[in-house]
Amino acid sequence: MSTAKLAHWAVNLRFSQLPSAVTQAAARSFYNWLGCAIGGCAHPAAVKACAALSPFFGRPTSTLLGLRPNSDLHSKADAQHAALINGIASHVHDYDDTHLETIIHPTGPVASALLAQVEALDVPTSGHDFILALVAGIEAECKLGLAVWPKHYDLGWHITSTVGSIGAAVAAGKLLKLSEEEMGHAISIAATQVTGLRDQFGSDTKSFHVGRSAQNGLLAAVLATRGYTGSAHALEARRGWVKVVGAGSDRLEELLGTLGTVWETEKNSFKPFPCGIVVHPSIDGCIQLHEEIERDGWFAGEDTLESIQLTVHPLVLELTGKKTPTDGLQAKFSVYHGAAVGLVLGKAGPAQYEDTVVLSKEVVRVREKIAATADESLGADEADIMLKAKNGVALKKHIKHAVGSLEMPMTDEQLEIKFRDQVAPILGEEGTSIASRTARSIVGAENIANAVAAIWGLERI
């Protein structure tokens, strides 16, 4: 009775039951997500989605993050479309959080649905209620992800969105105060809306997966409020979610038994670089080599480098083995590009994944000097780098745990720098400070909708 068990746990979860470490982890996850969503609002994928769908927007209750009221595009939409577009924006730079055991990006689907629904409600939602719903959704999607990992992913499913629909439904259902029976139906309706193929990685549609799963989950919860039904056994049945998309995994009951004792929210990590997380050890090492080379008074570039050899975990080449990316989205799945910008530019932020950088002659020519081989003995957050220069210098770098891993997590200060780096081009320095303070204090907010409105200097409409 996995569907019923998950519904029972979610409905009966209380804020007082959340350990302080879980509350803090959820607040940091929201902070990181908000920065990514605002920072991604101007990306062509988000702009195209907004422009294409705006003729179909309903009552404008919910904020399209990053878009001001005087924007050429709509700054508000109905909750369903806001969940979709904010979800796209939050994931389009591949800069969002990661549950490392499953490589799920958990906050995108859940927070995109939650915030859109919060603003559409006629009654205020406190920070406690918001964080509680966020945790419920993250826990649900990550437990489901663990139940089907890795076979589900190996089959070609984008696990963030396939479990994200269900996590978003649980979170929105918690916010809407569904009964256990209604929550079971919401989970069931979400489970049937399986979204996301890995073949879409490197295209606009990868970020669509996250937006769509947020929209799917919100839709499922709203339908359940009016008595819309689904199978009572949608997760565990012979033709249910786990058996159909999870290659027959039988760990679901075991993992649901850990709800409320093993908190997946605490295991969330945050990306220092906007690309596939398996690339991060190589980028980390190459940036360190860039700094070492600069201290020695020479420059890492086409004219000075002979060869670069990367030795990485096999998953790196499976997921990010694009040797010749042609745009920024493809480059996010290229360990070669990540290493090249780390060496040449000493950084790998959103600006280094712009199309112009991906196609620049200097980066391309250094990229061509990079070879990568897989070594099963290495961890997923580990890499070896060997650099040979034309002047005879040979440098080595071993990364045991990349920055952003659970062993070397980003600090609050680093998270704020990341937040400001994304948000300042959209809101300016003063607006960024307001947004940062608001997001930092989300747990204690009396009214989440008013807090969101305050970011834009507005009264709630």
Order of alpha helices (4+ residues) and beta strands (2+ residues): alpha-alpha-alpha-beta-beta-alpha-beta-alpha-alpha-alpha-alpha-alpha-alpha-alpha-alpha-beta-alpha-beta-alpha-alpha-alpha-alpha-alpha-beta-beta-beta-alpha-alpha
